[in-house]
Amino acid sequence: MRMKSYNCFYSALLELLEPYYYSTTPLLLNNRWQFFYKLGSKYSDDKRFVGEYPMLYDQHHIDSLKEYLHIAVNIEPNVNSHQRIQEMITTQGFALIFANKCCFFNPPTMTERCRCVTTVKVRASNSSWVCDLYDPDIRTSRILSLADIIYAWENASEYPFLNRCIIQVNVNERIINKAAALELIVDNMTKSAITYLYGGEKDNGAIYGRQALYVMADDIGNWGYNRFIDGAMYIQSVNAQRKSFMQVIEYIDYEKSPSLINRLTAIIEMWNSLQMTLYLVAKRHQMNALQHIRKLILDIAEEETDFVSEILDLLQHRYVRIAKL
Protein backbone atom coordinates (compact mmCIF):
# COMPACT_ATOMS: atom_id res chain seq x y z
CA MET A 1 0.00 0.00 0.00
CA ARG A 2 1.07 3.60 -0.37
CA MET A 3 -0.24 7.07 0.45
CA LYS A 4 -2.55 8.02 -2.41
CA SER A 5 -4.24 10.84 -0.57
CA TYR A 6 -3.45 13.09 2.37
CA ASN A 7 -4.14 10.57 5.15
CA CYS A 8 -4.51 6.84 5.64
CA PHE A 9 -8.33 6.79 5.54
CA TYR A 10 -8.63 8.62 2.23
CA SER A 11 -5.73 6.63 0.78
CA ALA A 12 -7.64 3.43 1.54
CA LEU A 13 -10.87 4.88 0.18
CA LEU A 14 -9.16 6.05 -3.00
CA GLU A 15 -7.75 2.57 -3.56
CA LEU A 16 -11.22 1.01 -3.19
CA LEU A 17 -12.94 3.50 -5.52
CA GLU A 18 -10.31 3.58 -8.28
CA PRO A 19 -11.63 0.45 -10.05
CA TYR A 20 -14.94 2.27 -10.55
CA TYR A 21 -13.98 5.92 -11.01
CA TYR A 22 -10.46 5.60 -12.45
CA SER A 23 -8.58 8.91 -12.84
CA THR A 24 -11.57 10.87 -11.50
CA THR A 25 -11.22 9.27 -8.05
CA PRO A 26 -8.64 11.73 -6.64
CA LEU A 27 -10.91 14.62 -7.60
CA LEU A 28 -13.81 13.08 -5.68
CA LEU A 29 -11.75 12.70 -2.51
CA ASN A 30 -9.16 15.50 -2.43
CA ASN A 31 -11.50 18.47 -2.70
CA ARG A 32 -11.31 20.09 0.75
CA TRP A 33 -9.09 22.85 2.19
CA GLN A 34 -8.92 22.61 5.98
CA PHE A 35 -6.92 23.63 9.04
CA PHE A 36 -7.45 23.47 12.80
CA TYR A 37 -5.57 24.49 15.93
CA LYS A 38 -6.35 23.55 19.52
CA LEU A 39 -5.29 25.62 22.51
CA GLY A 40 -4.06 23.97 25.69
CA SER A 41 -1.05 22.01 26.83
CA LYS A 42 -2.56 18.51 26.81
CA TYR A 43 -2.35 16.59 23.56
CA SER A 44 -1.28 13.25 22.13
CA ASP A 45 -0.58 11.68 18.75
CA ASP A 46 -4.23 10.62 18.65
CA LYS A 47 -5.55 13.98 19.86
CA ARG A 48 -3.37 16.40 17.94
CA PHE A 49 -3.32 20.14 18.57
CA VAL A 50 -2.80 21.10 14.93
CA GLY A 51 -3.57 19.59 11.54
CA GLU A 52 -5.84 19.62 8.54
CA TYR A 53 -8.81 18.13 10.42
CA PRO A 54 -9.11 16.56 13.90
CA MET A 55 -10.63 13.31 12.64
CA LEU A 56 -9.52 10.83 9.98
CA TYR A 57 -12.62 11.57 7.94
CA ASP A 58 -14.95 14.47 7.21
CA GLN A 59 -18.51 13.32 7.79
CA HIS A 60 -19.96 15.95 5.45
CA HIS A 61 -17.76 14.64 2.68
CA ILE A 62 -18.78 11.03 3.34
CA ASP A 63 -22.43 12.09 3.28
CA SER A 64 -21.89 13.91 -0.03
CA LEU A 65 -20.43 10.78 -1.64
CA LYS A 66 -23.68 8.98 -0.86
CA GLU A 67 -25.91 11.89 -1.86
CA TYR A 68 -24.31 12.60 -5.23
CA LEU A 69 -22.79 9.28 -6.32
CA HIS A 70 -24.51 6.60 -4.21
CA ILE A 71 -21.18 5.61 -2.66
CA ALA A 72 -22.04 4.41 0.85
CA VAL A 73 -19.13 4.64 3.30
CA ASN A 74 -20.42 3.16 6.55
CA ILE A 75 -18.23 3.39 9.66
CA GLU A 76 -19.70 0.99 12.19
CA PRO A 77 -18.35 1.51 15.73
CA ASN A 78 -18.35 -0.84 18.72
CA VAL A 79 -18.72 -4.03 16.72
CA ASN A 80 -19.49 -6.79 19.20
CA SER A 81 -17.29 -9.56 17.86
CA HIS A 82 -14.08 -9.83 15.88
CA GLN A 83 -15.80 -12.65 13.99
CA ARG A 84 -17.22 -9.91 11.75
CA ILE A 85 -13.69 -9.21 10.53
CA GLN A 86 -13.22 -12.84 9.55
CA GLU A 87 -16.66 -12.93 7.90
CA MET A 88 -15.87 -9.88 5.78
CA ILE A 89 -12.54 -11.37 4.70
CA THR A 90 -14.39 -14.51 3.65
CA THR A 91 -17.09 -12.65 1.69
CA GLN A 92 -15.11 -9.81 0.07
CA GLY A 93 -11.47 -10.82 0.48
CA PHE A 94 -10.57 -8.16 3.05
CA ALA A 95 -11.82 -6.15 6.00
CA LEU A 96 -11.17 -2.44 6.45
CA ILE A 97 -10.72 -1.42 10.10
CA PHE A 98 -9.33 1.29 12.36
CA ALA A 99 -6.43 0.08 14.50
CA ASN A 100 -3.67 1.37 16.75
CA LYS A 101 -0.71 2.32 14.57
CA CYS A 102 1.69 1.76 17.48
CA CYS A 103 1.00 -1.97 17.23
CA PHE A 104 2.41 -2.08 13.69
CA PHE A 105 5.82 -0.60 14.40
CA ASN A 106 8.74 -2.99 14.39
CA PRO A 107 9.10 -3.70 17.27
CA PRO A 108 5.56 -2.69 18.29
CA THR A 109 4.99 0.02 20.90
CA MET A 110 2.44 -1.70 23.09
CA THR A 111 2.32 0.70 26.04
CA GLU A 112 -1.10 1.92 27.16
CA ARG A 113 -0.15 5.56 26.55
CA CYS A 114 0.69 4.94 22.90
CA ARG A 115 -2.43 5.21 20.79
CA CYS A 116 -2.56 6.60 17.29
CA VAL A 117 -5.38 5.48 15.04
CA THR A 118 -4.69 4.32 11.50
CA THR A 119 -6.65 2.63 8.71
CA VAL A 120 -5.77 -0.99 8.00
CA LYS A 121 -6.89 -3.45 5.36
CA VAL A 122 -6.78 -6.99 6.76
CA ARG A 123 -6.68 -9.98 4.42
CA ALA A 124 -5.85 -13.65 4.60
CA SER A 125 -2.91 -15.11 2.68
CA ASN A 126 -1.59 -18.65 3.01
CA SER A 127 -3.16 -19.13 6.45
CA SER A 128 -1.66 -15.82 7.62
CA TRP A 129 -3.24 -12.50 8.47
CA VAL A 130 -1.79 -9.75 6.30
CA CYS A 131 -2.28 -6.10 7.27
CA ASP A 132 -1.93 -3.55 4.48
CA LEU A 133 -1.05 -0.10 5.85
CA TYR A 134 -1.27 3.39 4.37
CA ASP A 135 0.85 5.57 6.66
CA PRO A 136 4.23 6.58 5.22
CA ASP A 137 6.09 6.11 8.51
CA ILE A 138 5.38 2.37 8.87
CA ARG A 139 6.06 -0.59 6.62
CA THR A 140 3.39 -1.01 3.97
CA SER A 141 2.52 -4.60 4.87
CA ARG A 142 2.80 -6.63 8.05
CA ILE A 143 1.88 -10.19 9.03
CA LEU A 144 0.33 -10.28 12.51
CA SER A 145 -1.38 -12.90 14.59
CA LEU A 146 -5.14 -12.66 14.90
CA ALA A 147 -4.74 -11.86 18.61
CA ASP A 148 -2.47 -8.89 17.83
CA ILE A 149 -4.86 -7.59 15.17
CA ILE A 150 -7.80 -7.83 17.58
CA TYR A 151 -5.83 -5.98 20.27
CA ALA A 152 -4.94 -3.18 17.83
CA TRP A 153 -8.58 -3.02 16.67
CA GLU A 154 -10.06 -2.92 20.17
CA ASN A 155 -7.56 -0.25 21.30
CA ALA A 156 -7.43 1.80 18.11
CA SER A 157 -7.87 5.25 19.55
CA GLU A 158 -8.30 7.52 22.54
CA TYR A 159 -11.58 8.47 20.84
CA PRO A 160 -13.94 5.66 21.97
CA PHE A 161 -16.07 5.81 18.81
CA LEU A 162 -13.05 4.80 16.70
CA ASN A 163 -12.52 1.55 18.61
CA ARG A 164 -13.84 -1.77 17.29
CA CYS A 165 -14.79 -0.12 14.00
CA ILE A 166 -15.41 -1.79 10.68
CA ILE A 167 -15.60 0.34 7.53
CA GLN A 168 -17.77 -0.83 4.65
CA VAL A 169 -17.65 0.81 1.23
CA ASN A 170 -20.46 0.03 -1.20
CA VAL A 171 -20.52 1.37 -4.76
CA ASN A 172 -23.90 1.03 -6.40
CA GLU A 173 -23.11 2.63 -9.75
CA ARG A 174 -20.26 1.58 -12.02
CA ILE A 175 -21.02 4.24 -14.61
CA ILE A 176 -19.86 7.68 -13.60
CA ASN A 177 -22.53 10.36 -13.59
CA LYS A 178 -20.36 13.25 -14.76
CA ALA A 179 -22.81 15.96 -13.77
CA ALA A 180 -23.19 14.51 -10.26
CA ALA A 181 -19.43 14.09 -9.91
CA LEU A 182 -18.86 17.73 -10.85
CA GLU A 183 -21.55 18.83 -8.41
CA LEU A 184 -19.89 16.80 -5.64
CA ILE A 185 -16.48 18.36 -6.31
CA VAL A 186 -17.81 21.91 -6.46
CA ASP A 187 -19.99 21.43 -3.36
CA ASN A 188 -17.11 20.17 -1.22
CA MET A 189 -14.67 22.79 -2.48
CA THR A 190 -17.22 25.53 -1.83
CA LYS A 191 -18.21 24.42 1.67
CA SER A 192 -14.62 23.88 2.81
CA ALA A 193 -13.57 27.27 1.37
CA ILE A 194 -16.40 29.03 3.23
CA THR A 195 -15.55 27.21 6.46
CA TYR A 196 -11.88 28.06 6.08
CA LEU A 197 -12.49 31.75 5.37
CA TYR A 198 -15.42 32.48 7.67
CA GLY A 199 -15.57 29.62 10.18
CA GLY A 200 -13.22 29.90 13.11
CA GLU A 201 -15.76 28.52 15.60
CA LYS A 202 -14.58 26.29 18.40
CA ASP A 203 -15.53 22.62 18.32
CA ASN A 204 -14.29 20.61 21.31
CA GLY A 205 -11.66 23.28 21.82
CA ALA A 206 -10.51 23.31 18.20
CA ILE A 207 -10.52 26.50 16.13
CA TYR A 208 -10.94 26.12 12.38
CA GLY A 209 -9.83 27.84 9.21
CA ARG A 210 -7.60 30.84 8.72
CA GLN A 211 -8.56 32.10 12.19
CA ALA A 212 -6.78 29.06 13.60
CA LEU A 213 -3.55 30.23 11.94
CA TYR A 214 -3.79 33.61 13.71
CA VAL A 215 -4.42 31.85 17.03
CA MET A 216 -1.46 29.54 16.40
CA ALA A 217 0.79 32.53 15.64
CA ASP A 218 -0.22 34.18 18.94
CA ASP A 219 0.17 30.96 20.94
CA ILE A 220 3.57 29.89 19.60
CA GLY A 221 5.35 31.62 22.49
CA ASN A 222 3.69 29.18 24.91
CA TRP A 223 5.11 26.12 23.18
CA GLY A 224 7.69 23.85 24.75
CA TYR A 225 10.36 22.14 22.70
CA ASN A 226 8.39 18.88 22.43
CA ARG A 227 5.45 20.83 21.02
CA PHE A 228 7.70 22.23 18.28
CA ILE A 229 8.78 18.69 17.30
CA ASP A 230 5.23 17.36 17.37
CA GLY A 231 3.88 20.44 15.59
CA ALA A 232 6.36 19.87 12.78
CA MET A 233 5.19 16.27 12.53
CA TYR A 234 1.46 17.01 12.67
CA ILE A 235 1.46 19.68 9.96
CA GLN A 236 2.71 17.06 7.48
CA SER A 237 -0.96 16.22 7.00
CA VAL A 238 -1.80 19.89 6.33
CA ASN A 239 0.82 20.04 3.60
CA ALA A 240 -0.27 16.66 2.23
CA GLN A 241 -3.85 17.91 1.91
CA ARG A 242 -2.71 20.95 -0.04
CA LYS A 243 -0.58 18.78 -2.31
CA SER A 244 -3.60 16.53 -2.90
CA PHE A 245 -5.77 19.59 -3.63
CA MET A 246 -3.36 20.38 -6.47
CA GLN A 247 -4.92 17.51 -8.45
CA VAL A 248 -8.27 19.32 -8.51
CA ILE A 249 -6.72 22.65 -9.47
CA GLU A 250 -4.90 21.02 -12.38
CA TYR A 251 -8.24 19.84 -13.78
CA ILE A 252 -10.07 23.16 -13.56
CA ASP A 253 -10.69 24.49 -17.07
CA TYR A 254 -10.03 28.14 -16.36
CA GLU A 255 -7.75 30.68 -17.97
CA LYS A 256 -6.02 31.47 -14.68
CA SER A 257 -5.36 27.83 -13.74
CA PRO A 258 -1.57 28.10 -14.35
CA SER A 259 -1.48 31.06 -11.96
CA LEU A 260 -3.46 29.13 -9.35
CA ILE A 261 -1.07 26.19 -9.66
CA ASN A 262 1.94 28.46 -9.16
CA ARG A 263 0.38 30.08 -6.11
CA LEU A 264 -0.53 26.73 -4.60
CA THR A 265 3.01 25.49 -5.20
CA ALA A 266 4.32 28.52 -3.32
CA ILE A 267 1.93 27.86 -0.40
CA ILE A 268 3.14 24.26 -0.19
CA GLU A 269 6.73 25.49 -0.10
CA MET A 270 5.83 27.87 2.76
CA TRP A 271 4.40 24.95 4.75
CA ASN A 272 7.60 23.01 4.05
CA SER A 273 9.62 25.93 5.39
CA LEU A 274 7.45 26.21 8.51
CA GLN A 275 7.73 22.50 9.20
CA MET A 276 11.53 22.57 8.92
CA THR A 277 11.81 25.72 11.05
CA LEU A 278 9.70 24.23 13.85
CA TYR A 279 11.89 21.14 13.84
CA LEU A 280 15.13 23.14 13.93
CA VAL A 281 13.90 25.33 16.80
CA ALA A 282 13.28 22.19 18.86
CA LYS A 283 16.55 20.49 17.97
CA ARG A 284 18.77 23.58 18.40
CA HIS A 285 16.75 25.28 21.17
CA GLN A 286 16.55 28.44 19.08
CA MET A 287 13.67 30.24 20.79
CA ASN A 288 14.97 33.50 19.33
CA ALA A 289 13.38 32.34 16.05
CA LEU A 290 9.83 32.84 17.37
CA GLN A 291 9.29 36.13 15.57
CA HIS A 292 10.36 34.53 12.30
CA ILE A 293 7.92 31.67 12.89
CA ARG A 294 5.08 34.05 13.70
CA LYS A 295 5.71 35.99 10.52
CA LEU A 296 5.84 32.81 8.45
CA ILE A 297 2.50 31.61 9.90
CA LEU A 298 0.89 35.00 9.22
CA ASP A 299 2.31 35.00 5.69
CA ILE A 300 0.77 31.57 5.13
CA ALA A 301 -2.57 32.88 6.44
CA GLU A 302 -2.43 35.81 4.03
CA GLU A 303 -1.47 33.71 1.01
CA GLU A 304 -4.04 31.03 1.76
CA THR A 305 -6.78 33.60 2.32
CA ASP A 306 -6.13 35.17 -1.08
CA PHE A 307 -5.89 31.79 -2.79
CA VAL A 308 -9.02 30.27 -1.21
CA SER A 309 -10.95 33.52 -1.78
CA GLU A 310 -10.21 33.34 -5.50
CA ILE A 311 -11.22 29.68 -5.59
CA LEU A 312 -14.49 30.53 -3.84
CA ASP A 313 -15.16 33.42 -6.22
CA LEU A 314 -14.51 31.12 -9.16
CA LEU A 315 -16.92 28.53 -7.80
CA GLN A 316 -19.71 30.93 -6.86
CA HIS A 317 -19.69 33.44 -9.70
CA ARG A 318 -18.30 31.74 -12.76
CA TYR A 319 -19.04 28.68 -14.80
CA VAL A 320 -16.72 25.94 -13.58
CA ARG A 321 -15.81 22.99 -15.73
CA ILE A 322 -13.53 20.18 -14.63
CA ALA A 323 -11.51 19.26 -17.69
CA LYS A 324 -11.52 15.60 -18.81
CA LEU A 325 -14.19 14.65 -16.28
C-alpha positions as CSV (number, residue, x, y, z in Angstrom):
1,M,0.0,0.0,0.0
2,R,1.1,3.6,-0.4
3,M,-0.2,7.1,0.4
4,K,-2.6,8.0,-2.4
5,S,-4.2,10.8,-0.6
6,Y,-3.4,13.1,2.4
7,N,-4.1,10.6,5.2
8,C,-4.5,6.8,5.6
9,F,-8.3,6.8,5.5
10,Y,-8.6,8.6,2.2
11,S,-5.7,6.6,0.8
12,A,-7.6,3.4,1.5
13,L,-10.9,4.9,0.2
14,L,-9.2,6.0,-3.0
15,E,-7.7,2.6,-3.6
16,L,-11.2,1.0,-3.2
17,L,-12.9,3.5,-5.5
18,E,-10.3,3.6,-8.3
19,P,-11.6,0.4,-10.1
20,Y,-14.9,2.3,-10.6
21,Y,-14.0,5.9,-11.0
22,Y,-10.5,5.6,-12.5
23,S,-8.6,8.9,-12.8
24,T,-11.6,10.9,-11.5
25,T,-11.2,9.3,-8.0
26,P,-8.6,11.7,-6.6
27,L,-10.9,14.6,-7.6
28,L,-13.8,13.1,-5.7
29,L,-11.7,12.7,-2.5
30,N,-9.2,15.5,-2.4
31,N,-11.5,18.5,-2.7
32,R,-11.3,20.1,0.7
33,W,-9.1,22.8,2.2
34,Q,-8.9,22.6,6.0
35,F,-6.9,23.6,9.0
36,F,-7.5,23.5,12.8
37,Y,-5.6,24.5,15.9
38,K,-6.4,23.6,19.5
39,L,-5.3,25.6,22.5
40,G,-4.1,24.0,25.7
41,S,-1.1,22.0,26.8
42,K,-2.6,18.5,26.8
43,Y,-2.4,16.6,23.6
44,S,-1.3,13.2,22.1
45,D,-0.6,11.7,18.8
46,D,-4.2,10.6,18.6
47,K,-5.6,14.0,19.9
48,R,-3.4,16.4,17.9
49,F,-3.3,20.1,18.6
50,V,-2.8,21.1,14.9
51,G,-3.6,19.6,11.5
52,E,-5.8,19.6,8.5
53,Y,-8.8,18.1,10.4
54,P,-9.1,16.6,13.9
55,M,-10.6,13.3,12.6
56,L,-9.5,10.8,10.0
57,Y,-12.6,11.6,7.9
58,D,-14.9,14.5,7.2
59,Q,-18.5,13.3,7.8
60,H,-20.0,16.0,5.4
61,H,-17.8,14.6,2.7
62,I,-18.8,11.0,3.3
63,D,-22.4,12.1,3.3
64,S,-21.9,13.9,0.0
65,L,-20.4,10.8,-1.6
66,K,-23.7,9.0,-0.9
67,E,-25.9,11.9,-1.9
68,Y,-24.3,12.6,-5.2
69,L,-22.8,9.3,-6.3
70,H,-24.5,6.6,-4.2
71,I,-21.2,5.6,-2.7
72,A,-22.0,4.4,0.8
73,V,-19.1,4.6,3.3
74,N,-20.4,3.2,6.6
75,I,-18.2,3.4,9.7
76,E,-19.7,1.0,12.2
77,P,-18.4,1.5,15.7
78,N,-18.4,-0.8,18.7
79,V,-18.7,-4.0,16.7
80,N,-19.5,-6.8,19.2
81,S,-17.3,-9.6,17.9
82,H,-14.1,-9.8,15.9
83,Q,-15.8,-12.7,14.0
84,R,-17.2,-9.9,11.8
85,I,-13.7,-9.2,10.5
86,Q,-13.2,-12.8,9.5
87,E,-16.7,-12.9,7.9
88,M,-15.9,-9.9,5.8
89,I,-12.5,-11.4,4.7
90,T,-14.4,-14.5,3.6
91,T,-17.1,-12.7,1.7
92,Q,-15.1,-9.8,0.1
93,G,-11.5,-10.8,0.5
94,F,-10.6,-8.2,3.1
95,A,-11.8,-6.2,6.0
96,L,-11.2,-2.4,6.5
97,I,-10.7,-1.4,10.1
98,F,-9.3,1.3,12.4
99,A,-6.4,0.1,14.5
100,N,-3.7,1.4,16.8
101,K,-0.7,2.3,14.6
102,C,1.7,1.8,17.5
103,C,1.0,-2.0,17.2
104,F,2.4,-2.1,13.7
105,F,5.8,-0.6,14.4
106,N,8.7,-3.0,14.4
107,P,9.1,-3.7,17.3
108,P,5.6,-2.7,18.3
109,T,5.0,0.0,20.9
110,M,2.4,-1.7,23.1
111,T,2.3,0.7,26.0
112,E,-1.1,1.9,27.2
113,R,-0.1,5.6,26.5
114,C,0.7,4.9,22.9
115,R,-2.4,5.2,20.8
116,C,-2.6,6.6,17.3
117,V,-5.4,5.5,15.0
118,T,-4.7,4.3,11.5
119,T,-6.6,2.6,8.7
120,V,-5.8,-1.0,8.0
121,K,-6.9,-3.5,5.4
122,V,-6.8,-7.0,6.8
123,R,-6.7,-10.0,4.4
124,A,-5.9,-13.7,4.6
125,S,-2.9,-15.1,2.7
126,N,-1.6,-18.7,3.0
127,S,-3.2,-19.1,6.4
128,S,-1.7,-15.8,7.6
129,W,-3.2,-12.5,8.5
130,V,-1.8,-9.8,6.3
131,C,-2.3,-6.1,7.3
132,D,-1.9,-3.5,4.5
133,L,-1.1,-0.1,5.8
134,Y,-1.3,3.4,4.4
135,D,0.9,5.6,6.7
136,P,4.2,6.6,5.2
137,D,6.1,6.1,8.5
138,I,5.4,2.4,8.9
139,R,6.1,-0.6,6.6
140,T,3.4,-1.0,4.0
141,S,2.5,-4.6,4.9
142,R,2.8,-6.6,8.0
143,I,1.9,-10.2,9.0
144,L,0.3,-10.3,12.5
145,S,-1.4,-12.9,14.6
146,L,-5.1,-12.7,14.9
147,A,-4.7,-11.9,18.6
148,D,-2.5,-8.9,17.8
149,I,-4.9,-7.6,15.2
150,I,-7.8,-7.8,17.6
151,Y,-5.8,-6.0,20.3
152,A,-4.9,-3.2,17.8
153,W,-8.6,-3.0,16.7
154,E,-10.1,-2.9,20.2
155,N,-7.6,-0.2,21.3
156,A,-7.4,1.8,18.1
157,S,-7.9,5.3,19.6
158,E,-8.3,7.5,22.5
159,Y,-11.6,8.5,20.8
160,P,-13.9,5.7,22.0
161,F,-16.1,5.8,18.8
162,L,-13.0,4.8,16.7
163,N,-12.5,1.5,18.6
164,R,-13.8,-1.8,17.3
165,C,-14.8,-0.1,14.0
166,I,-15.4,-1.8,10.7
167,I,-15.6,0.3,7.5
168,Q,-17.8,-0.8,4.6
169,V,-17.7,0.8,1.2
170,N,-20.5,0.0,-1.2
171,V,-20.5,1.4,-4.8
172,N,-23.9,1.0,-6.4
173,E,-23.1,2.6,-9.7
174,R,-20.3,1.6,-12.0
175,I,-21.0,4.2,-14.6
176,I,-19.9,7.7,-13.6
177,N,-22.5,10.4,-13.6
178,K,-20.4,13.3,-14.8
179,A,-22.8,16.0,-13.8
180,A,-23.2,14.5,-10.3
181,A,-19.4,14.1,-9.9
182,L,-18.9,17.7,-10.8
183,E,-21.6,18.8,-8.4
184,L,-19.9,16.8,-5.6
185,I,-16.5,18.4,-6.3
186,V,-17.8,21.9,-6.5
187,D,-20.0,21.4,-3.4
188,N,-17.1,20.2,-1.2
189,M,-14.7,22.8,-2.5
190,T,-17.2,25.5,-1.8
191,K,-18.2,24.4,1.7
192,S,-14.6,23.9,2.8
193,A,-13.6,27.3,1.4
194,I,-16.4,29.0,3.2
195,T,-15.6,27.2,6.5
196,Y,-11.9,28.1,6.1
197,L,-12.5,31.8,5.4
198,Y,-15.4,32.5,7.7
199,G,-15.6,29.6,10.2
200,G,-13.2,29.9,13.1
201,E,-15.8,28.5,15.6
202,K,-14.6,26.3,18.4
203,D,-15.5,22.6,18.3
204,N,-14.3,20.6,21.3
205,G,-11.7,23.3,21.8
206,A,-10.5,23.3,18.2
207,I,-10.5,26.5,16.1
208,Y,-10.9,26.1,12.4
209,G,-9.8,27.8,9.2
210,R,-7.6,30.8,8.7
211,Q,-8.6,32.1,12.2
212,A,-6.8,29.1,13.6
213,L,-3.5,30.2,11.9
214,Y,-3.8,33.6,13.7
215,V,-4.4,31.8,17.0
216,M,-1.5,29.5,16.4
217,A,0.8,32.5,15.6
218,D,-0.2,34.2,18.9
219,D,0.2,31.0,20.9
220,I,3.6,29.9,19.6
221,G,5.3,31.6,22.5
222,N,3.7,29.2,24.9
223,W,5.1,26.1,23.2
224,G,7.7,23.9,24.8
225,Y,10.4,22.1,22.7
226,N,8.4,18.9,22.4
227,R,5.4,20.8,21.0
228,F,7.7,22.2,18.3
229,I,8.8,18.7,17.3
230,D,5.2,17.4,17.4
231,G,3.9,20.4,15.6
232,A,6.4,19.9,12.8
233,M,5.2,16.3,12.5
234,Y,1.5,17.0,12.7
235,I,1.5,19.7,10.0
236,Q,2.7,17.1,7.5
237,S,-1.0,16.2,7.0
238,V,-1.8,19.9,6.3
239,N,0.8,20.0,3.6
240,A,-0.3,16.7,2.2
241,Q,-3.9,17.9,1.9
242,R,-2.7,21.0,0.0
243,K,-0.6,18.8,-2.3
244,S,-3.6,16.5,-2.9
245,F,-5.8,19.6,-3.6
246,M,-3.4,20.4,-6.5
247,Q,-4.9,17.5,-8.5
248,V,-8.3,19.3,-8.5
249,I,-6.7,22.7,-9.5
250,E,-4.9,21.0,-12.4
251,Y,-8.2,19.8,-13.8
252,I,-10.1,23.2,-13.6
253,D,-10.7,24.5,-17.1
254,Y,-10.0,28.1,-16.4
255,E,-7.8,30.7,-18.0
256,K,-6.0,31.5,-14.7
257,S,-5.4,27.8,-13.7
258,P,-1.6,28.1,-14.3
259,S,-1.5,31.1,-12.0
260,L,-3.5,29.1,-9.4
261,I,-1.1,26.2,-9.7
262,N,1.9,28.5,-9.2
263,R,0.4,30.1,-6.1
264,L,-0.5,26.7,-4.6
265,T,3.0,25.5,-5.2
266,A,4.3,28.5,-3.3
267,I,1.9,27.9,-0.4
268,I,3.1,24.3,-0.2
269,E,6.7,25.5,-0.1
270,M,5.8,27.9,2.8
271,W,4.4,25.0,4.7
272,N,7.6,23.0,4.0
273,S,9.6,25.9,5.4
274,L,7.4,26.2,8.5
275,Q,7.7,22.5,9.2
276,M,11.5,22.6,8.9
277,T,11.8,25.7,11.1
278,L,9.7,24.2,13.8
279,Y,11.9,21.1,13.8
280,L,15.1,23.1,13.9
281,V,13.9,25.3,16.8
282,A,13.3,22.2,18.9
283,K,16.6,20.5,18.0
284,R,18.8,23.6,18.4
285,H,16.8,25.3,21.2
286,Q,16.5,28.4,19.1
287,M,13.7,30.2,20.8
288,N,15.0,33.5,19.3
289,A,13.4,32.3,16.0
290,L,9.8,32.8,17.4
291,Q,9.3,36.1,15.6
292,H,10.4,34.5,12.3
293,I,7.9,31.7,12.9
294,R,5.1,34.0,13.7
295,K,5.7,36.0,10.5
296,L,5.8,32.8,8.5
297,I,2.5,31.6,9.9
298,L,0.9,35.0,9.2
299,D,2.3,35.0,5.7
300,I,0.8,31.6,5.1
301,A,-2.6,32.9,6.4
302,E,-2.4,35.8,4.0
303,E,-1.5,33.7,1.0
304,E,-4.0,31.0,1.8
305,T,-6.8,33.6,2.3
306,D,-6.1,35.2,-1.1
307,F,-5.9,31.8,-2.8
308,V,-9.0,30.3,-1.2
309,S,-11.0,33.5,-1.8
310,E,-10.2,33.3,-5.5
311,I,-11.2,29.7,-5.6
312,L,-14.5,30.5,-3.8
313,D,-15.2,33.4,-6.2
314,L,-14.5,31.1,-9.2
315,L,-16.9,28.5,-7.8
316,Q,-19.7,30.9,-6.9
317,H,-19.7,33.4,-9.7
318,R,-18.3,31.7,-12.8
319,Y,-19.0,28.7,-14.8
320,V,-16.7,25.9,-13.6
321,R,-15.8,23.0,-15.7
322,I,-13.5,20.2,-14.6
323,A,-11.5,19.3,-17.7
324,K,-11.5,15.6,-18.8
325,L,-14.2,14.6,-16.3
